[in-house]
Amino acid sequence: MGGFVAAGLLDGPVWALCYLAGERWLFGHPATPAGLRAFTDNLPTGNIEWSVLGADVNMLRMAPEIIAQGGHVSFGLGDYAYDELGRPS
């Protein structure tokens, strides 16, 4: 994506979706500040909007960090039960 933005081939805003994943997945980075930085440190400059989706991880712990860095958070109930919220459905 960064090459397309730098070459002027994509008009903004460009939307990037970053995955933080649990141990059973072979994609994404760990749901840690370091895992998030692996994405955010490599986002191209310019008119970029980005969101983080969690697969089999508790996004409540990472949400403040994601929001503080200017990202959006995508909460899904299918991959994580959220016991602390009474297991919503």
Phi and psi restraints in degrees (range 20) as a CNS / XPLOR table:
assign (resid 1 and name C) (resid 2 and name N)
       (resid 2 and name CA) (resid 2 and name C) 1.0 -57.7 20.0 2
assign (resid 2 and name N) (resid 2 and name CA)
       (resid 2 and name C) (resid 3 and name N) 1.0 -38.4 20.0 2
assign (resid 2 and name C) (resid 3 and name N)
       (resid 3 and name CA) (resid 3 and name C) 1.0 -64.9 20.0 2
assign (resid 3 and name N) (resid 3 and name CA)
       (resid 3 and name C) (resid 4 and name N) 1.0 -38.6 20.0 2
assign (resid 3 and name C) (resid 4 and name N)
       (resid 4 and name CA) (resid 4 and name C) 1.0 -67.0 20.0 2
assign (resid 4 and name N) (resid 4 and name CA)
       (resid 4 and name C) (resid 5 and name N) 1.0 -39.7 20.0 2
assign (resid 4 and name C) (resid 5 and name N)
       (resid 5 and name CA) (resid 5 and name C) 1.0 -66.9 20.0 2
assign (resid 5 and name N) (resid 5 and name CA)
       (resid 5 and name C) (resid 6 and name N) 1.0 -48.0 20.0 2
assign (resid 5 and name C) (resid 6 and name N)
       (resid 6 and name CA) (resid 6 and name C) 1.0 -61.8 20.0 2
assign (resid 6 and name N) (resid 6 and name CA)
       (resid 6 and name C) (resid 7 and name N) 1.0 -33.9 20.0 2
assign (resid 6 and name C) (resid 7 and name N)
       (resid 7 and name CA) (resid 7 and name C) 1.0 -81.3 20.0 2
assign (resid 7 and name N) (resid 7 and name CA)
       (resid 7 and name C) (resid 8 and name N) 1.0 -4.1 20.0 2
assign (resid 7 and name C) (resid 8 and name N)
       (resid 8 and name CA) (resid 8 and name C) 1.0 76.5 20.0 2
assign (resid 8 and name N) (resid 8 and name CA)
       (resid 8 and name C) (resid 9 and name N) 1.0 18.0 20.0 2
assign (resid 8 and name C) (resid 9 and name N)
       (resid 9 and name CA) (resid 9 and name C) 1.0 -84.7 20.0 2
assign (resid 9 and name N) (resid 9 and name CA)
       (resid 9 and name C) (resid 10 and name N) 1.0 -15.9 20.0 2
assign (resid 9 and name C) (resid 10 and name N)
       (resid 10 and name CA) (resid 10 and name C) 1.0 -119.5 20.0 2
assign (resid 10 and name N) (resid 10 and name CA)
       (resid 10 and name C) (resid 11 and name N) 1.0 127.1 20.0 2
assign (resid 10 and name C) (resid 11 and name N)
       (resid 11 and name CA) (resid 11 and name C) 1.0 -83.3 20.0 2
assign (resid 11 and name N) (resid 11 and name CA)
       (resid 11 and name C) (resid 12 and name N) 1.0 149.8 20.0 2
assign (resid 11 and name C) (resid 12 and name N)
       (resid 12 and name CA) (resid 12 and name C) 1.0 -85.1 20.0 2
assign (resid 12 and name N) (resid 12 and name CA)
       (resid 12 and name C) (resid 13 and name N) 1.0 169.0 20.0 2
assign (resid 12 and name C) (resid 13 and name N)
       (resid 13 and name CA) (resid 13 and name C) 1.0 -77.3 20.0 2
assign (resid 13 and name N) (resid 13 and name CA)
       (resid 13 and name C) (resid 14 and name N) 1.0 144.4 20.0 2
assign (resid 13 and name C) (resid 14 and name N)
       (resid 14 and name CA) (resid 14 and name C) 1.0 -95.9 20.0 2
assign (resid 14 and name N) (resid 14 and name CA)
       (resid 14 and name C) (resid 15 and name N) 1.0 137.3 20.0 2
assign (resid 14 and name C) (resid 15 and name N)
       (resid 15 and name CA) (resid 15 and name C) 1.0 -104.6 20.0 2
assign (resid 15 and name N) (resid 15 and name CA)
       (resid 15 and name C) (resid 16 and name N) 1.0 127.3 20.0 2
assign (resid 15 and name C) (resid 16 and name N)
       (resid 16 and name CA) (resid 16 and name C) 1.0 -115.5 20.0 2
assign (resid 16 and name N) (resid 16 and name CA)
       (resid 16 and name C) (resid 17 and name N) 1.0 136.0 20.0 2
assign (resid 16 and name C) (resid 17 and name N)
       (resid 17 and name CA) (resid 17 and name C) 1.0 -113.6 20.0 2
assign (resid 17 and name N) (resid 17 and name CA)
       (resid 17 and name C) (resid 18 and name N) 1.0 120.3 20.0 2
assign (resid 17 and name C) (resid 18 and name N)
       (resid 18 and name CA) (resid 18 and name C) 1.0 -108.5 20.0 2
assign (resid 18 and name N) (resid 18 and name CA)
       (resid 18 and name C) (resid 19 and name N) 1.0 135.5 20.0 2
assign (resid 18 and name C) (resid 19 and name N)
       (resid 19 and name CA) (resid 19 and name C) 1.0 -104.4 20.0 2
assign (resid 19 and name N) (resid 19 and name CA)
       (resid 19 and name C) (resid 20 and name N) 1.0 128.9 20.0 2
assign (resid 19 and name C) (resid 20 and name N)
       (resid 20 and name CA) (resid 20 and name C) 1.0 -109.7 20.0 2
assign (resid 20 and name N) (resid 20 and name CA)
       (resid 20 and name C) (resid 21 and name N) 1.0 129.5 20.0 2
assign (resid 20 and name C) (resid 21 and name N)
       (resid 21 and name CA) (resid 21 and name C) 1.0 -130.5 20.0 2
assign (resid 21 and name N) (resid 21 and name CA)
       (resid 21 and name C) (resid 22 and name N) 1.0 153.7 20.0 2
assign (resid 21 and name C) (resid 22 and name N)
       (resid 22 and name CA) (resid 22 and name C) 1.0 -75.9 20.0 2
assign (resid 22 and name N) (resid 22 and name CA)
       (resid 22 and name C) (resid 23 and name N) 1.0 179.2 20.0 2
assign (resid 22 and name C) (resid 23 and name N)
       (resid 23 and name CA) (resid 23 and name C) 1.0 -65.3 20.0 2
assign (resid 23 and name N) (resid 23 and name CA)
       (resid 23 and name C) (resid 24 and name N) 1.0 -25.3 20.0 2
assign (resid 23 and name C) (resid 24 and name N)
       (resid 24 and name CA) (resid 24 and name C) 1.0 -81.7 20.0 2
assign (resid 24 and name N) (resid 24 and name CA)
       (resid 24 and name C) (resid 25 and name N) 1.0 -3.1 20.0 2
assign (resid 24 and name C) (resid 25 and name N)
       (resid 25 and name CA) (resid 25 and name C) 1.0 -103.6 20.0 2
assign (resid 25 and name N) (resid 25 and name CA)
       (resid 25 and name C) (resid 26 and name N) 1.0 148.9 20.0 2
assign (resid 25 and name C) (resid 26 and name N)
       (resid 26 and name CA) (resid 26 and name C) 1.0 -101.0 20.0 2
assign (resid 26 and name N) (resid 26 and name CA)
       (resid 26 and name C) (resid 27 and name N) 1.0 11.7 20.0 2
assign (resid 26 and name C) (resid 27 and name N)
       (resid 27 and name CA) (resid 27 and name C) 1.0 -127.4 20.0 2
assign (resid 27 and name N) (resid 27 and name CA)
       (resid 27 and name C) (resid 28 and name N) 1.0 167.6 20.0 2
assign (resid 27 and name C) (resid 28 and name N)
       (resid 28 and name CA) (resid 28 and name C) 1.0 75.5 20.0 2
assign (resid 28 and name N) (resid 28 and name CA)
       (resid 28 and name C) (resid 29 and name N) 1.0 176.2 20.0 2
assign (resid 28 and name C) (resid 29 and name N)
       (resid 29 and name CA) (resid 29 and name C) 1.0 -108.9 20.0 2
assign (resid 29 and name N) (resid 29 and name CA)
       (resid 29 and name C) (resid 30 and name N) 1.0 163.1 20.0 2
assign (resid 29 and name C) (resid 30 and name N)
       (resid 30 and name CA) (resid 30 and name C) 1.0 -60.5 20.0 2
assign (resid 30 and name N) (resid 30 and name CA)
       (resid 30 and name C) (resid 31 and name N) 1.0 151.3 20.0 2
assign (resid 30 and name C) (resid 31 and name N)
       (resid 31 and name CA) (resid 31 and name C) 1.0 -80.5 20.0 2
assign (resid 31 and name N) (resid 31 and name CA)
       (resid 31 and name C) (resid 32 and name N) 1.0 67.4 20.0 2
assign (resid 31 and name C) (resid 32 and name N)
       (resid 32 and name CA) (resid 32 and name C) 1.0 -134.0 20.0 2
assign (resid 32 and name N) (resid 32 and name CA)
       (resid 32 and name C) (resid 33 and name N) 1.0 163.4 20.0 2
assign (resid 32 and name C) (resid 33 and name N)
       (resid 33 and name CA) (resid 33 and name C) 1.0 -55.9 20.0 2
assign (resid 33 and name N) (resid 33 and name CA)
       (resid 33 and name C) (resid 34 and name N) 1.0 -38.0 20.0 2
assign (resid 33 and name C) (resid 34 and name N)
       (resid 34 and name CA) (resid 34 and name C) 1.0 -66.6 20.0 2
assign (resid 34 and name N) (resid 34 and name CA)
       (resid 34 and name C) (resid 35 and name N) 1.0 -39.3 20.0 2
assign (resid 34 and name C) (resid 35 and name N)
       (resid 35 and name CA) (resid 35 and name C) 1.0 -63.5 20.0 2
assign (resid 35 and name N) (resid 35 and name CA)
       (resid 35 and name C) (resid 36 and name N) 1.0 -40.4 20.0 2
assign (resid 35 and name C) (resid 36 and name N)
       (resid 36 and name CA) (resid 36 and name C) 1.0 -64.9 20.0 2
assign (resid 36 and name N) (resid 36 and name CA)
       (resid 36 and name C) (resid 37 and name N) 1.0 -42.6 20.0 2
assign (resid 36 and name C) (resid 37 and name N)
       (resid 37 and name CA) (resid 37 and name C) 1.0 -62.4 20.0 2
assign (resid 37 and name N) (resid 37 and name CA)
       (resid 37 and name C) (resid 38 and name N) 1.0 -29.9 20.0 2
assign (resid 37 and name C) (resid 38 and name N)
       (resid 38 and name CA) (resid 38 and name C) 1.0 -59.1 20.0 2
assign (resid 38 and name N) (resid 38 and name CA)
       (resid 38 and name C) (resid 39 and name N) 1.0 -32.0 20.0 2
assign (resid 38 and name C) (resid 39 and name N)
       (resid 39 and name CA) (resid 39 and name C) 1.0 -83.1 20.0 2
assign (resid 39 and name N) (resid 39 and name CA)
       (resid 39 and name C) (resid 40 and name N) 1.0 -54.5 20.0 2
assign (resid 39 and name C) (resid 40 and name N)
       (resid 40 and name CA) (resid 40 and name C) 1.0 -65.8 20.0 2
assign (resid 40 and name N) (resid 40 and name CA)
       (resid 40 and name C) (resid 41 and name N) 1.0 -31.6 20.0 2
assign (resid 40 and name C) (resid 41 and name N)
       (resid 41 and name CA) (resid 41 and name C) 1.0 -67.5 20.0 2
assign (resid 41 and name N) (resid 41 and name CA)
       (resid 41 and name C) (resid 42 and name N) 1.0 -16.8 20.0 2
assign (resid 41 and name C) (resid 42 and name N)
       (resid 42 and name CA) (resid 42 and name C) 1.0 -114.0 20.0 2
assign (resid 42 and name N) (resid 42 and name CA)
       (resid 42 and name C) (resid 43 and name N) 1.0 8.1 20.0 2
assign (resid 42 and name C) (resid 43 and name N)
       (resid 43 and name CA) (resid 43 and name C) 1.0 -71.3 20.0 2
assign (resid 43 and name N) (resid 43 and name CA)
       (resid 43 and name C) (resid 44 and name N) 1.0 138.8 20.0 2
assign (resid 43 and name C) (resid 44 and name N)
       (resid 44 and name CA) (resid 44 and name C) 1.0 -67.6 20.0 2
assign (resid 44 and name N) (resid 44 and name CA)
       (resid 44 and name C) (resid 45 and name N) 1.0 154.9 20.0 2
assign (resid 44 and name C) (resid 45 and name N)
       (resid 45 and name CA) (resid 45 and name C) 1.0 -77.9 20.0 2
assign (resid 45 and name N) (resid 45 and name CA)
       (resid 45 and name C) (resid 46 and name N) 1.0 160.8 20.0 2
assign (resid 45 and name C) (resid 46 and name N)
       (resid 46 and name CA) (resid 46 and name C) 1.0 119.5 20.0 2
assign (resid 46 and name N) (resid 46 and name CA)
       (resid 46 and name C) (resid 47 and name N) 1.0 -156.4 20.0 2
assign (resid 46 and name C) (resid 47 and name N)
       (resid 47 and name CA) (resid 47 and name C) 1.0 -84.4 20.0 2
assign (resid 47 and name N) (resid 47 and name CA)
       (resid 47 and name C) (resid 48 and name N) 1.0 76.1 20.0 2
assign (resid 47 and name C) (resid 48 and name N)
       (resid 48 and name CA) (resid 48 and name C) 1.0 -113.4 20.0 2
assign (resid 48 and name N) (resid 48 and name CA)
       (resid 48 and name C) (resid 49 and name N) 1.0 129.7 20.0 2
assign (resid 48 and name C) (resid 49 and name N)
       (resid 49 and name CA) (resid 49 and name C) 1.0 -108.9 20.0 2
assign (resid 49 and name N) (resid 49 and name CA)
       (resid 49 and name C) (resid 50 and name N) 1.0 142.6 20.0 2
assign (resid 49 and name C) (resid 50 and name N)
       (resid 50 and name CA) (resid 50 and name C) 1.0 -143.2 20.0 2
assign (resid 50 and name N) (resid 50 and name CA)
       (resid 50 and name C) (resid 51 and name N) 1.0 153.4 20.0 2
assign (resid 50 and name C) (resid 51 and name N)
       (resid 51 and name CA) (resid 51 and name C) 1.0 -136.2 20.0 2
assign (resid 51 and name N) (resid 51 and name CA)
       (resid 51 and name C) (resid 52 and name N) 1.0 156.0 20.0 2
assign (resid 51 and name C) (resid 52 and name N)
       (resid 52 and name CA) (resid 52 and name C) 1.0 -118.6 20.0 2
assign (resid 52 and name N) (resid 52 and name CA)
       (resid 52 and name C) (resid 53 and name N) 1.0 130.2 20.0 2
assign (resid 52 and name C) (resid 53 and name N)
       (resid 53 and name CA) (resid 53 and name C) 1.0 -112.1 20.0 2
assign (resid 53 and name N) (resid 53 and name CA)
       (resid 53 and name C) (resid 54 and name N) 1.0 135.7 20.0 2
assign (resid 53 and name C) (resid 54 and name N)
       (resid 54 and name CA) (resid 54 and name C) 1.0 -105.4 20.0 2
assign (resid 54 and name N) (resid 54 and name CA)
       (resid 54 and name C) (resid 55 and name N) 1.0 134.3 20.0 2
assign (resid 54 and name C) (resid 55 and name N)
       (resid 55 and name CA) (resid 55 and name C) 1.0 -114.6 20.0 2
assign (resid 55 and name N) (resid 55 and name CA)
       (resid 55 and name C) (resid 56 and name N) 1.0 109.8 20.0 2
assign (resid 55 and name C) (resid 56 and name N)
       (resid 56 and name CA) (resid 56 and name C) 1.0 64.5 20.0 2
assign (resid 56 and name N) (resid 56 and name CA)
       (resid 56 and name C) (resid 57 and name N) 1.0 33.8 20.0 2
assign (resid 56 and name C) (resid 57 and name N)
       (resid 57 and name CA) (resid 57 and name C) 1.0 -135.9 20.0 2
assign (resid 57 and name N) (resid 57 and name CA)
       (resid 57 and name C) (resid 58 and name N) 1.0 157.0 20.0 2
assign (resid 57 and name C) (resid 58 and name N)
       (resid 58 and name CA) (resid 58 and name C) 1.0 -83.1 20.0 2
assign (resid 58 and name N) (resid 58 and name CA)
       (resid 58 and name C) (resid 59 and name N) 1.0 104.3 20.0 2
assign (resid 58 and name C) (resid 59 and name N)
       (resid 59 and name CA) (resid 59 and name C) 1.0 -77.0 20.0 2
assign (resid 59 and name N) (resid 59 and name CA)
       (resid 59 and name C) (resid 60 and name N) 1.0 -12.8 20.0 2
assign (resid 59 and name C) (resid 60 and name N)
       (resid 60 and name CA) (resid 60 and name C) 1.0 -61.3 20.0 2
assign (resid 60 and name N) (resid 60 and name CA)
       (resid 60 and name C) (resid 61 and name N) 1.0 -34.6 20.0 2
assign (resid 60 and name C) (resid 61 and name N)
       (resid 61 and name CA) (resid 61 and name C) 1.0 -71.4 20.0 2
assign (resid 61 and name N) (resid 61 and name CA)
       (resid 61 and name C) (resid 62 and name N) 1.0 -32.7 20.0 2
assign (resid 61 and name C) (resid 62 and name N)
       (resid 62 and name CA) (resid 62 and name C) 1.0 -94.1 20.0 2
assign (resid 62 and name N) (resid 62 and name CA)
       (resid 62 and name C) (resid 63 and name N) 1.0 -17.7 20.0 2
assign (resid 62 and name C) (resid 63 and name N)
       (resid 63 and name CA) (resid 63 and name C) 1.0 -53.9 20.0 2
assign (resid 63 and name N) (resid 63 and name CA)
       (resid 63 and name C) (resid 64 and name N) 1.0 -47.3 20.0 2
assign (resid 63 and name C) (resid 64 and name N)
       (resid 64 and name CA) (resid 64 and name C) 1.0 -59.1 20.0 2
assign (resid 64 and name N) (resid 64 and name CA)
       (resid 64 and name C) (resid 65 and name N) 1.0 -39.7 20.0 2
assign (resid 64 and name C) (resid 65 and name N)
       (resid 65 and name CA) (resid 65 and name C) 1.0 -66.7 20.0 2
assign (resid 65 and name N) (resid 65 and name CA)
       (resid 65 and name C) (resid 66 and name N) 1.0 -43.8 20.0 2
assign (resid 65 and name C) (resid 66 and name N)
       (resid 66 and name CA) (resid 66 and name C) 1.0 -62.4 20.0 2
assign (resid 66 and name N) (resid 66 and name CA)
       (resid 66 and name C) (resid 67 and name N) 1.0 -48.2 20.0 2
assign (resid 66 and name C) (resid 67 and name N)
       (resid 67 and name CA) (resid 67 and name C) 1.0 -65.1 20.0 2
assign (resid 67 and name N) (resid 67 and name CA)
       (resid 67 and name C) (resid 68 and name N) 1.0 -40.3 20.0 2
assign (resid 67 and name C) (resid 68 and name N)
       (resid 68 and name CA) (resid 68 and name C) 1.0 -61.9 20.0 2
assign (resid 68 and name N) (resid 68 and name CA)
       (resid 68 and name C) (resid 69 and name N) 1.0 -29.8 20.0 2
assign (resid 68 and name C) (resid 69 and name N)
       (resid 69 and name CA) (resid 69 and name C) 1.0 -89.1 20.0 2
assign (resid 69 and name N) (resid 69 and name CA)
       (resid 69 and name C) (resid 70 and name N) 1.0 2.2 20.0 2
assign (resid 69 and name C) (resid 70 and name N)
       (resid 70 and name CA) (resid 70 and name C) 1.0 95.2 20.0 2
assign (resid 70 and name N) (resid 70 and name CA)
       (resid 70 and name C) (resid 71 and name N) 1.0 9.8 20.0 2
assign (resid 70 and name C) (resid 71 and name N)
       (resid 71 and name CA) (resid 71 and name C) 1.0 -93.1 20.0 2
assign (resid 71 and name N) (resid 71 and name CA)
       (resid 71 and name C) (resid 72 and name N) 1.0 173.3 20.0 2
assign (resid 71 and name C) (resid 72 and name N)
       (resid 72 and name CA) (resid 72 and name C) 1.0 -109.7 20.0 2
assign (resid 72 and name N) (resid 72 and name CA)
       (resid 72 and name C) (resid 73 and name N) 1.0 155.9 20.0 2
assign (resid 72 and name C) (resid 73 and name N)
       (resid 73 and name CA) (resid 73 and name C) 1.0 -119.4 20.0 2
assign (resid 73 and name N) (resid 73 and name CA)
       (resid 73 and name C) (resid 74 and name N) 1.0 133.8 20.0 2
assign (resid 73 and name C) (resid 74 and name N)
       (resid 74 and name CA) (resid 74 and name C) 1.0 -110.7 20.0 2
assign (resid 74 and name N) (resid 74 and name CA)
       (resid 74 and name C) (resid 75 and name N) 1.0 107.8 20.0 2
assign (resid 74 and name C) (resid 75 and name N)
       (resid 75 and name CA) (resid 75 and name C) 1.0 -93.2 20.0 2
assign (resid 75 and name N) (resid 75 and name CA)
       (resid 75 and name C) (resid 76 and name N) 1.0 129.6 20.0 2
assign (resid 75 and name C) (resid 76 and name N)
       (resid 76 and name CA) (resid 76 and name C) 1.0 -121.8 20.0 2
assign (resid 76 and name N) (resid 76 and name CA)
       (resid 76 and name C) (resid 77 and name N) 1.0 144.2 20.0 2
assign (resid 76 and name C) (resid 77 and name N)
       (resid 77 and name CA) (resid 77 and name C) 1.0 -96.3 20.0 2
assign (resid 77 and name N) (resid 77 and name CA)
       (resid 77 and name C) (resid 78 and name N) 1.0 -6.3 20.0 2
assign (resid 77 and name C) (resid 78 and name N)
       (resid 78 and name CA) (resid 78 and name C) 1.0 -79.1 20.0 2
assign (resid 78 and name N) (resid 78 and name CA)
       (resid 78 and name C) (resid 79 and name N) 1.0 -27.0 20.0 2
assign (resid 78 and name C) (resid 79 and name N)
       (resid 79 and name CA) (resid 79 and name C) 1.0 -101.4 20.0 2
assign (resid 79 and name N) (resid 79 and name CA)
       (resid 79 and name C) (resid 80 and name N) 1.0 -16.4 20.0 2
assign (resid 79 and name C) (resid 80 and name N)
       (resid 80 and name CA) (resid 80 and name C) 1.0 -144.9 20.0 2
assign (resid 80 and name N) (resid 80 and name CA)
       (resid 80 and name C) (resid 81 and name N) 1.0 133.5 20.0 2
assign (resid 80 and name C) (resid 81 and name N)
       (resid 81 and name CA) (resid 81 and name C) 1.0 -79.3 20.0 2
assign (resid 81 and name N) (resid 81 and name CA)
       (resid 81 and name C) (resid 82 and name N) 1.0 -21.3 20.0 2
assign (resid 81 and name C) (resid 82 and name N)
       (resid 82 and name CA) (resid 82 and name C) 1.0 52.6 20.0 2
assign (resid 82 and name N) (resid 82 and name CA)
       (resid 82 and name C) (resid 83 and name N) 1.0 62.6 20.0 2
assign (resid 82 and name C) (resid 83 and name N)
       (resid 83 and name CA) (resid 83 and name C) 1.0 -54.3 20.0 2
assign (resid 83 and name N) (resid 83 and name CA)
       (resid 83 and name C) (resid 84 and name N) 1.0 -36.7 20.0 2
assign (resid 83 and name C) (resid 84 and name N)
       (resid 84 and name CA) (resid 84 and name C) 1.0 -66.2 20.0 2
assign (resid 84 and name N) (resid 84 and name CA)
       (resid 84 and name C) (resid 85 and name N) 1.0 -13.5 20.0 2
assign (resid 84 and name C) (resid 85 and name N)
       (resid 85 and name CA) (resid 85 and name C) 1.0 -108.1 20.0 2
assign (resid 85 and name N) (resid 85 and name CA)
       (resid 85 and name C) (resid 86 and name N) 1.0 12.3 20.0 2
assign (resid 85 and name C) (resid 86 and name N)
       (resid 86 and name CA) (resid 86 and name C) 1.0 82.8 20.0 2
assign (resid 86 and name N) (resid 86 and name CA)
       (resid 86 and name C) (resid 87 and name N) 1.0 22.7 20.0 2
assign (resid 86 and name C) (resid 87 and name N)
       (resid 87 and name CA) (resid 87 and name C) 1.0 54.3 20.0 2
assign (resid 87 and name N) (resid 87 and name CA)
       (resid 87 and name C) (resid 88 and name N) 1.0 62.3 20.0 2
assign (resid 87 and name C) (resid 88 and name N)
       (resid 88 and name CA) (resid 88 and name C) 1.0 -60.8 20.0 2
assign (resid 88 and name N) (resid 88 and name CA)
       (resid 88 and name C) (resid 89 and name N) 1.0 154.8 20.0 2
